[in-house]
Amino acid sequence: METGLIEQLRSQLGTNGLPYVFPIHPNLVHLTLGLFIIGITFDFVGVLFPLQQPIFKFLALPAARSNFFDVGWYNMLGSSIITFFTLAAGFYEMMLAEPTVAVKSSWGLAAMETMLWHGVGGVFLLATIVGMTVWRGLQRFVWRKEEDRQVQWGYLVAGMAVMFLLYIHGTLGAQLAAEFGVHNTADYLLRAGENPNLFLK
């Protein structure tokens, strides 16, 4: 792209280095995380339902095992869909990023390495979440549709492993914002010699 066009775009960017007030990617990330974690958690509750049934009866909660599996399925499906938008917003915002290059993260990575790992990891996690959703759908509609327990233990173990990868991946994203100042409004103002407190008034 021609340098003049890039500079013209930069003149339209806001205080956080984006053409809009708040970064979109971090907000969508929390939707991806929340939906995925809730999906796996409710499937765990569904699998362990026979052990918990006396508790539900004692608390007079009209819980049915199939309802937990419904919540698990729809949250996993929602996570899979929203992650496409999360990834797209992340790549768009990463193209506009101007990280601090003079520092290294707490993991010893430079800004560009952190952005590359975060970007590649995002694509890998999108494929993994979509794969988990397909696996979940096959269990729900094909393999175990006649069974009370809708999910396999292997699926739940894989879900826990993906949650750990989401934690590692999220830490890289947090380092980009906190340590390299990527699309961090307060960081941009401090680098420009302005007072972030005055900006909020």
Secondary structure as UniProt FT lines:
FT   HELIX           3..10
FT   TURN            11..12
FT   TURN            15..16
FT   HELIX           25..47
FT   HELIX           49..58
FT   TURN            59..60
FT   HELIX           65..95
FT   TURN            106..107
FT   HELIX           111..138
FT   HELIX           139..143
FT   TURN            145..146
FT   HELIX           153..178
FT   TURN            179..180
FT   TURN            182..183
FT   HELIX           185..191
FT   TURN            192..193
FT   HELIX           196..200
//
